[in-house]
Amino acid sequence: MNLHRVESDLIGDLDVPAHAYYGIQTMRAVENFNLSKEKLSDYPIFIQSLAQVKLAAAQTNLETHALDEKLYQAIRQACLDVINGQLNDQFPVDMIQGGAGTSVNMNINEVIANRALEIMGYKKGEYEFCSPNDHINLAQSTNDAYPTAVKMALYQMHEDLYHQLEDLVTVFRIKGIEFQSIMKMSRTQLQDAVPMTMGQEFEVFAFTLEKELKRLKMAREEFLSIHMGGTAIGTGINAPYEFPALCAKNLKNITGIPVYVTPNLMEATSDTSCFVEYSSALKRLTIKLSKICNDLRLLSSGPRAGLGEISLPAMQAGSSIMPGKVNPVIPEVLNQVCFKVIGNDTTIMMAAEAGQLQLNVMEPIIVQSLMESMTLMQNGISTLKSKCVEGIVANKEVAEQLVKNSIGIVKALNPYIGYKMATKIAKEALLTGKGVYQLVIEYELLTKSRLDEILNPQNMLAPQIG
């Protein structure tokens, strides 16, 4: 049995594994771009989206009489096989590559062509009967098919990320209700500030992340604008006039995603701002998440020599030399995920800026970075929720004792004894170790009943009238 078949391109001949559905251009990419070890096959949703775009294009070509019925039916079945995940192992190209995504586009073209040939009873590589370029890529270019598939994949990836973030917001809100009666000291610049409840603190975590749900959803809408039929630079060369509208209609029916034709095909061919916008929304989310993780690590510090107001779930032994040490490993790992996503955003920004003239050839690194960021965030948020936030326990006695012993409550006396006298009381309390309460009584600044009313922590949680 022959283990290889010979295929040719403008560079020359090359042996391709006989069993492979991919062909010579995919092989060239594998040889040239052995960089990240992150393959197209690592993103099945991207493969599915590529096949959906090719199916929409094939249907459009049938409707414009550019494909005959028999060939279309074979291509259609091949696309469905890819969409159903049957050929995911046939996509070995590196996600980071030169050529503005041509290697990805030709990988899907070759797989669909060879599967269609097989369906029609031909051998793989008999491209005169079904060609990756002449039939699968008909009325298309990498420059419209590749970014359209990327947008379809990202639109769908957003759903999983969005739901994970929704769940995290819910868990923080539940904790806010659970901790609503626990008094604690707030801190500004890591110094005692004024009393609050732990419930208020956790509700703030929920509220600030909830705002990011809206921002991500708005950014996702940019993925709906597609430019299929623009071909090489947006002029539509080699595509029928009606192709853009028909293809958008077919893609909408196939995916259920409400895509529409961009008003300017040429502008869309070189513009990558939709990816920049979504990455920016992700970055804003990561900044908030990282800050929250920092707070959780501070609040759980100790257990004896730190704040110790909350306890995080113990996930693993924390030291090879210090017995009994347990580290906040889940917030730590999410901090690192956030750093990576912020770095990816910088890469995306630089790559978007590097576009020249009628095309941005840096799209592959934009795609790899954004898909990696979305995957990391989805997994990171899920991990934080299930392995940390759901199991947080409030150390009520510790938090409330810190309130009672804090000099910070003197701030509540400003309206009654003046800032200058309150400062004097705070200073003397620090020097002598006496309590604020005791010193106010000694100086006869307020009556005991009035002082009890003012310094009741519950009365310091919101603006007071009268």
N, C-alpha and C positions, 0 to 999 in steps of 0.2 A: 504494500500500500504506500502511495506517495504521501509523505508527511508534510509536503509543502506545495504551494502553487506559486507560480511566478506572475507578478503584476508589474506594470510599467507606469512611470509618470515622467515628467519632463527632466527629472534628475537621472533616470535610468531604470533598470530592473531591480527587483527585490523579491526575496523569498518571503512568503506569508504563510503562517501555519494553515494547513489544509482545512482544519476544523473551524478556523476563526471566521466570524461574520464580519469583523472589521477588515480593512484592506491596507494598501500600501501607504496611503497618507496618514493613517493612524500609526502604522509602523514607523514612519519617519518621525512623527511626533514623540513616540516612545523613546526613540534613539536620541533625539535632540534635546528633549526636556525632561531629563531625569533629575528633578530639582527638589520638590517639596515632599515627595513620597505620598502626597495627598492626591488621589485619583478622582476622575470623574465618577467612577463606580462607587466612591464613598458618599455620593449625593444622589441617591435614587430618585428623589423628587425632581432634581434637575434633569436627569435622563428622561423621566416621564414627561416633563414639560417640553423637552426637545422633540420627543415623539409626537406630542399633541400639536406642536407647531407644524411639524412635517405632515401630519394627517390633515390639518386645516388647509395647508398649501396644496396637498394632493386633491382634496375635494374641490378647491377653487380651480385648479388646473383641469379637472374633469368638467366643471361647469363652463369653463371658457374653451372647451374642446381641444385643450392642449395635450390631454392624456386620453387614451381609449379606455373603455370600461374594463376590459380584462386586466390590463396593467394596473389600473387604479385599484381594483379589488385585491390584487396581490399586495400592493403597497399598503392598502388600508389594513389588511390582516397583519402584515409585518409591523406596522405602527402599533396596532393593538397588542401584539405580543410584547413589544418593548414597554408600552404603557402598563401592562400587567406585570412587569418585572421579570419576565422570563429570560431576558438577555442582559441583565445588569452586569454580568462578568465580562462583557464584551466592550467595556469602556475603560481602557487602561491609560488614557492620556492624562498627563499631569495637569492639575488645575492651574498651575502657573506656567505660562507658555508665551512665546512670541507669536506674531501673526494675527493679533486682534480677535482670537477665538476661532480662527479657521480650522485648527486641529480638532476642536470640539465639534464644529459643524460637519466636518468631513467624517469624523468618527460616527456620528449618528446617520449621516448619508450612506456610508458604506454598510453599516449594520442593517439598515432597512433595505438597501438594495440587495444584499446577499440573502437576507431572509425572504424577500419577495421572489428572488430567483429560485430559491429552494421550494417555495410554495408553488411556483409555476412548473416545477420539474426540471429546472436547469441546475447546472453546477455553480458553486460559488465562484465568482470572478468572471463569469460570462456576461460582462457588462454591456455587450451589444443588445441584450434583451431587456436589461434594466440597469441603467447607469446611475451611480451616485451623483454625478454632476448633471447629466442631461434630463434625468427623470425625477430623482428625489429632491434635487436642488433647483428644479425648474421654476423660473420666474422669481428666484430668490438670490440672496447673497448672504455670506456670513454676517454682513453688516446690518441686515435687518432680522434674520432668523435667530442669530445668537442672542442679541440683547432682548428680543421678544421672549424667548424661552427663559432667559434669566429673570425677567419681570414676572412671568407666570410662576416660576419656582419660588421667588421671594414672596410673592403675594400669598402663596399657600404656606410657606414657612412662617410667615407672620402669625397665622392663626394659632399655631402651637405655642409660640412665644407669648402671644397676647393672653391666652388662657392660663398659662403658667403664672404670668404676672397678676392676672385677676385673682387667682387662687391665693397668691402671697398677700395681696391686699386684704382679702377676706380673713386670712389667718391673723394678720396684724390687728385687724379691727376686732376680732374675737378676743384677742389678748387685751386690747384696750378696754373692753367691757369687763373682762375678768379682773383687771387690775384697777378699776375705776375708783375704788375706795382707799387705795394704798397711798399714803402721803409720802413725799420724798422731796429732797432739795433739787432745784434746778441748778445748773452751773453755766456760767458764761466765762470764757477764757480759762476754763477748768477751775474756777473759783466759785465758792458758794454764792448763789444768787437769791432766789425767792422760792417759797414752797410751791409745789404743784402736785399732781397725782401721777402715779406711774401709768394710769390709764390714759391720761392726756398725752404722755410721751409716746405711747404705742399708737394712739389714734393719729398723731402727727405722722408717724411712719406710714400708716395706711393712706392718709390723705395725700401726702406728697407723691407717693407711688401711683395713686389713682390718677393724678394729673398727667402722668406719663402715658397712661393708657390712651388718653385722647390724642396726645401728640403723635404717638406711634400710628394710630389709626389714620390720622390726617396724612402722615407721610406716606403710608401705604397706597393712598389713592393715586399717587403719581405713577405707580406701576401699571395703571390701567391704560395709559396712552401708549399705543404701539405704532410701528411704522413698517409693517409687512407690506411688501410691494414697492418700497423705496429702493430696493436692491443695493447697488454699490455705494452710492453717495446720497440717495434720496431723490434722484431724478426719475427713478422707475425704469431705467433702461432694461430691456429684455423681459419686461412684465407688461401684461395688458393693462389698459387704463382702468378697468373695473376691478383689478386684482386687490388693491388695498381694502376696499369696502367689503368685498365678498369674503376675503380671507379673515377679516376681523369678525364678520358675522359667523363664519364657520368655527373659528377659534372660541368664540363666546359660547356657541352651542356645545362644543366638545368639552370645554373646561367648566362651564357654569360661571366663569369670571366675566364681569361686564366690561370687557375691553372696548376701546373705540379707536378710530384712526386719528392720529395726531394731526393738527391743522397744517403743520409744515414738516414734510418728510425729510427734507434736507437738514433742517435744524435738529431734528430728533436723531439723525444718524451720527452726529458728532457730539451731541449733548449727553452728559452723564449725571446731570444734576439730581435726578430722582434717586440715584444711589447715594449721592452726597447727603441729600436731605434725610433719608432714612437712617444712614449711619450717624448723622448728627443727632437725631432723636434717640438712637441707641446710646450714644455717648452721654447725653444728658441723663438718661436713665441710669447708666453705670456710675456716674458721679454721685447720684443720690444713693444708689445701693451701696456703694463703697463707704459713703459717709455713715449710713445706717450700720454697716458691719463694724466700722470703727467704734460707733457708740455702743454696740452690743459687747464688743471686747472690753471697752472701758467699764461699762456697768457691771460686767461679770468678773472684773479683775479681782485677784485675791488668791485663795478664798479668805485669808486672814489679813493680809497686808494691802489689800486693794479696796475698791468701793464695795464690791460684793452685794450690790442691791438685787441682782438677779443671778440665777444659775442657769447655764446652758447645758443641754444634754451632754453627758460624757460619752465621747465617741471612740477614744483610743487612749492608750497610755501616752503621756506627753514627753517622756524623757528617758534616755538610756542611762542616765546617771542619777537623776533625782526621783526617788521612789514617791509614788502618790501624786505626781504632777499630772494634771489634765489640762490640755491646751484648747483654746477655742478654734479648733481646726477648720470648722465649716465657714465661719465668717472670714477666716484667713484665706481660705481657698477662693472664696468669692471675691475678696479684694483683688487677688491675683488675676482672676477672670476679667474683672473690670479694667485692670491695667492693660491687659491684652487687647480688649475691645477698644480702649482709648487709643492704643498704638495702631490698631487696624484702621481706626477713623483717620488718623494722620496719614497712613498709607493711601487711603481712598482719596483724601483731599489732594495729596500730591499727584496721584495718578490722574485725577480729574483735571487738574491744572495743566498736566503734561500733554493734553490733547492738542493736535496740530491740524489746521486746515479742515478738511471735510470728514475726518475720522479720528476717534480717540483709540489708538492702538493699545492703550494700557488697560482696556476693559478686563482682561483676564485676572489681573491682580486685584482690581476692584471687586470682581465677582467672588474670587476666592476669599478675600478679606471679609466681605459682607456676609457671605454664607457661613464662614467660620465664626464670626461674631454672633450671628443669630443662633447658631447651634450652641455655642458656649453659654450665651445668656439663657437660653431655654433650659439647658441642663443645670446651670448654676443656680437659677432661681428655684427650680424644682428641688435641688439639693438643700438650699437654704431653708425652704419651707418645711420639707419633711424631716430633715435631720437636725434642725436647729430651732426655728421659731415655734413650731408646734409644741416643742417640749420645754420651752422656757418656763422657769418657775420663779416667782417673785419671792425675795427674802424680805418679807414685810417688816419684821422686827428691826432688821438692820437699817432699812430705808427710813423708818419712822424715828428711830433713835438718832439718826443723823440730822433729822429735822429739829428735834428737840435740843440737840447740842449745838446747833449751828448759830453762828453770830449773824448769819444772813437774814434772820427774821427781824433784825433791827431796822431793816429797810422799810418795814411796815410802819415804823414810828415817825418817819419823815414829816408827814402832814400834821402831826400832833406836837412834836417837840422840836422840829426844825432839823435841817440837814447837819448843821454844825454840831448840835448837841448829840444827834444820833451817831455822828462820827466819833465824838468823845466817848460815848458809851461803848461803841464797838472796840475802840482802841484799848480802853480800860479792861474790857472783858478779855481781850487777847492777852494783856499783860498780867492780869491777876488770876485768870482762870474762873472768875465769877461769871454767872449767867447774866444775860441781857435783862431778863425779868428782875433778878435781884437788884441790879444796879439802878434800874428805873425807879423801883420802890425806895431804895436808899436815898436817891436824890429828890424824892417826892415830886417827880415830874408828872405822874398820873396816878389816879386812884387804882387800887387793886382790881376793882370790878371793871373799870374801863380798860385797864391793861389786859385783863383776861379776854375781854371781848376783841380787842385789836389783834392780839397775838394768837388768837385761835386760828390754826393753820387753815381751817375750812373757810375762814373769812378772807383769806388772801389768795384765793384761787380765781377770783374774777373781780372786775371793778365794783366798788362799793358806793352806795348812794347815801348821803347824809352822814 
